[in-house]
Amino acid sequence: MLRRRGARAPQTIAADVLARHGLVAGSAVHAMRRSYRAVFVSDVHLGSRASKAGQLLDFLGSVECEQLYLVGDIIDEWKLRGSAYWPREHAEVLRQVGALAAGGVEVTYVSGNHDASLRVPGGRPPLAGLRCAEEALHRCADGRELLVLHGDLFDPHSDGGSLVVRAGEKAYDLAMGLNAAYNGLARLVGAEYRSLSLALKQRVKEAVRAIQRFEEGVVSEARQRGIDGVVCGHIHKAELRTVEGFLYANDGDWVESCTALVEHHDGRLELAQWREGRVVPLEAGKPIQAPDPRRSVPASLRVS
């Protein structure tokens, strides 16, 4: 679990379950943890069937940090308006984050368009001990200052009441459904897992142009404020690069890519992915491949 200041990090839910079933000792899981100064995650979409809440729980259980930024769309209010879908894993994510905040981890919840009720004056945070804001300023260990915001304000189609957005949501849900069907067949024939929606996003010209406009918009905001760069989410596309001298960092999502942005103790930033039961650093500039959910537990821990 993420490190609590002044306290020893307790066992994670995932580690406890594995230990009870005799799959791994708690000390073995503790030894596997990576230590970071800050961790940024967004677009978990709790309340949506597409959410990889279980993988996020495992990821949080494998790292330690002093600061945790929830960069919007952690809870999917749009889905919850018309559905009572709220499995135990989704509740456990909030419970775990709340325990971290209570134990001393500095947790900042930056609201997004799917959890925009937090932006309403007097809006109640989902957990006690969280600092909620529309944006935040993060100072890295090397002195760089980064604007942290979800990014939906730079997307002209981010309003949930828009017909365009609702049509887009339906299309995305359809793509995720087709993705599940395709990979179900692939599993039967022993083929590799592949994210169809992620592949389409990387290849469709209009989607590429929209992503470019979004990136230019958030970087322009950093330039106008005279800071070093921006950390955002929203478009479900992890990225870490320099744009015209300013840092652009998108921490990705937890419905497909299972990625996060992490800051090392020396201020170095890196994208990381939860893949096959472990944290995998991602090489900057390389296309992100969606992890195979069938391999969410390390091979050494699987029961044959």
N, C-alpha and C positions, 0 to 999 in steps of 0.2 A: 504494500500500500504506500502511497505517497508519504514522505517523511513528515512527521509532526515536529515542529520546533520544540526542543527541550524534552522530547519523549521518544521512546523507542517505537519504531513503526510496528503495529500489530499485524498478525496474519491477515491475508485477504480472504474474502469469501470463497474465491475459487480455490485458493490453497487449502483452506479448511475442508472443503468438500473432497478434494483429491486426497488429503491426508486421512479423512474418515474412511475412505474406500481403499486405503492402503496403496495408492498409486504413487505418492511422493511424500517425503517428509517435509515439514514446514521449513526446516533449516535449509533444505535444498532450494526451495522457492526463494527464500530470502537471499541466498547467495547469487541468484540469477538477476536480482534487481539492478537497474541502472540508475545512477544518480545524476540529476540535472538541477540547474538553478531554477528554471521555469519551464512549464509545459503549457501549450496552447492547444485546445481542442474545440471543434465547433460542429454544427450540423449533425447532431446525434439523432434528432427527431424522435425523442421518446414519445410513445403513443402511436407511432406508425409501425406497421408490420415490417417495413423495410429496415428499421433500426437494428444495428449490430450492437445492441446493448451488452450482450454477453462478452463480445470481444473487447469492448471498452472496459468492462469490469476487469478482465484479465490483464489488459494493458496497464490500467491504473495500479493493479496489484504487482506489476513487475518493475515499477519505477518509483523513485523517490524525488521529491523536489520541495522547494520552499514556497514557490508561487504557482498557482494554477489559474489559468485564464479560460473561462468558458465563453467562447467567442460567438454566441448567438445560435438560435435554432436548436437549443438543447432539448426543449420541450416543444412538441409540435401541436400547438393549440388548434391549428386548422383541422388536423385529423381528429382531435379529441372532441370537436364540436359535433361531429356526426358519428362518433364511434366510442364504445366503451372499452376499447382494446388497451389494456394496461397490465401486461404480464409481470410476474415477480421480478424478472431481471431489470425491467425499467424502473421499478420502485427501488431496487437495490442500488442502482446507479446514484440516485438522489440521496439515499441513505449513506452511501459511502462518501460522497462529496460533503454531506453535512457533517459527518464524523471527522473528516479532515479539517474542515473549517473550525470545528469545536476544539480540535487538538492543536491548532496553531498554524496550519498551512494557510497562507494568505490566498483566499479564493475570490476572484473577481468575475462576476457574471455580467457580460456585455450582451444586451438584448439584441435579437434579430427580428426579422419580419414574421417568423412563425411563433415567437414568444413576445410579441410586441406589447402585451398587456403590462409588462414590466416598465414600459416607457410612460404609462399613464401616471400623472401626478398622484401619489399615494398608492401606487401599485405595490402589492405585497410580494417580496421575494419568495421563491419556492421553498427556501430553507433559511433557518436562522443562521446568523454569522457570516452571510455572504454580502459582499459589497456589490450592489447592482448599479449599472450605469449604461448610458447609451454608447459611451466610448471610454477609453482609458489611455493613459500614457505610461509606457513601460520603459524603464531605464536599464539597459543591459550592463553587465559587469564591466564591459570595455568603454562605457560612457555613452554609447549610442542611445538616442531617444526614438522610440517607435510608437506611432499611433495605433491603438488596438480598437477596431470596430468591426461589426459584422460585414458591412458593405452593401446592404440592400438599398441604402439611400442613393447609391450610384447605379441602381438598376431601375429603369423606368417601368418595369413590369413586375414589381415586387409586392404590390398591394393585393392581398388575398381576395378582395371583392371584385377585382377585375375579371371580366369574362376571358380575356387572353390568358391570365394567370391560371384561372380554373381549368381552362382547356389544356394548358401546359401541364398542370398537375395530373390530369387524367391521362395525358400522353405518357408522362413519366411513370405513373403507376402501371400503365400497360407495358411499357418497356421493361420494368422490373419484373412483371409477371411473366413475360416472354423469356426474360433472362433465367428465371427459376425453372421454367419448363425446358428450355434448351439445355441447361446444365444438369437437369434431372436425367435427360436422355443421354447426355455426355457421360454421366457417371455410370450408366448401365453398360455402355460400350467401352469404358475405360479411357475416355478422352479427357484432355486437360480442361480445367475450369476456365471460362472466359466471360468477362462482363460485356454484354452486348451494348448496354446503354453507355458505358464508358468509352467503348470503341467508337460509337456513333458520335459522341460529344467531341472526340478528338479528330474526327474526319469531316463532319458536315460543315461546309464553308460558313454558313450563317451563324452556327454555334461558335465557330472559331472567331469570327468577327465580333460577336457579342462579348466574348471573353476578353478580347483585346481592348474593346471600349471600356469594359469594367476595370481592367488593370490600369489603363491610362487615367481613368477617373480617380481612383483611390491614390495613385502616385501623385497626381496633380494636387490632391488635397494635402499630402505630406509636404510637397514643395511650397505651397502657399503658407503653410504654418511654420516653415523653416525648421522642420525636424528631419531625421535621417531616413525614415521609411515608415512602412505600414504593415500591420499584421491583420489579416481579415479571413473571412470564410465565404459563405453564401453560394458560390458557384460550384461547389463540390469538385474542385480541381486543385490539388495540391501543387504548389509552385514556390520556388525560392530562387530569386534572381535579382540582378540590379537593372533598373530601368532609368536611363539618363542620370545616373549617379545616385539614385534613390533605391532603397531596398524595398522590394515587393515580396511579401511572404504570405502565402495562403495555406492554412493548415489542413485543407482538404475536408473530409467528411467521415462519418461513421454509419453510412448506409451502403457504401460500396468500397471505397479505397482503404478505410480504417487507418487513417494517417493523422499525425500530429506534428506540430512544430515544437522543437525543444531547444532550450538554451543551455549550453554547457557552462560550467563554473567560470570559465575564462571569457565568457561573452560570445563564444562561437555559436552560431545558429545552424540548425540541421533539421531536415525533414526525416521523420521516422514512421515506419509502418508496422502494425501488428500483423505478423504473417507466420502461419504455421506454429503458433504458440510462443513466439518470441518477438522482441523488438528488433527490427531490421533498419539500419540507417539507409536512407535513399540518396543516390548520387544525383547532385544538382544537374538539371538539364535533361535527364533521362525520362522517357515516358513512364507514367505510373501504371502499374498493372494491378488490377483488383486481386486481393488474396483469395485463395480458394477456401470457402467456409468449411469444407470437408476436412481441412487440415488445421483446424483451430487449436488442436492440442499437439504439443511436440511429439515426434515419433517415439521418443524414449519413454513417454508417459502413456502411450496408447495401450489398451488391453486388446489382445488378439482374440 
